């Protein structure tokens, strides 16, 4: 399934979540099924998948490897 591109406001929301996480916890991925670790890059992930209606829902921070 191909997803739509992010709107400018969603991009800002996602960036703010990642910046807040880094300010609070440093540059650490909390892990998804693995121990917390230092990632190459962090991203905001929808707690409820977009295809299940979570587009505007809460976000969590993971590295790209854990976000797959």
N, C-alpha and C positions, 0 to 999 in steps of 0.2 A: 504494500500500500504506500503510495507516495503522499507525503505530507506537504501542506502549504508552507510557504516561507513565513518567518516571524515578522510581525508588524513592528514598526519602530518602538512603540510603547512596550511590547513584549521583550524586545532586545534590551531595553533599559532596565526592565524588571529583572531579567535574568542576570544582567551584569551586576546590579545592586545586590542580589542574593549572593553571588560569588564573592564580591568585595566585602560584604558583611561577614561571610564565613572566614575569609582570610584574616580580617581584622580580629576576629574572636579566637580562631583556632590555629592561625598560621596557615601555611601552604601544605595542608594535610588532607588527604582523601579519607573519609571515615570508613571506607570499604563497603562493599556489597558482597557478602559471603566470604570476605577475606579480612585480615587484620588491617587497621589503619596504616597508611603508607604515604610516602612522598611521591606525588604523581608528576608526570610531565606537564599536564594541563588539567585544570578543573572546569567543570561545566555545570550548569543548572539542569536538573532533571525533574520532570513532572512526577509527582507522587502518584497521581492517577494518570495513566497513559492518555495521550491526546485522543487516540481512537476510541477511548471510553468516556470522552467528554471532559477530560482534565485540562483543557487548554488554558483556562484562566485560574486553575486551582493551585494548590500549594506546590512549592518547589523544594528540592533538596539538592545538596551539592555532592557531586561524585567526580572522579576522574573519568576521562573518556573510556578507559579500559573497563571500568566498573559499570559504565552507563550502557554498555552493549547489550 
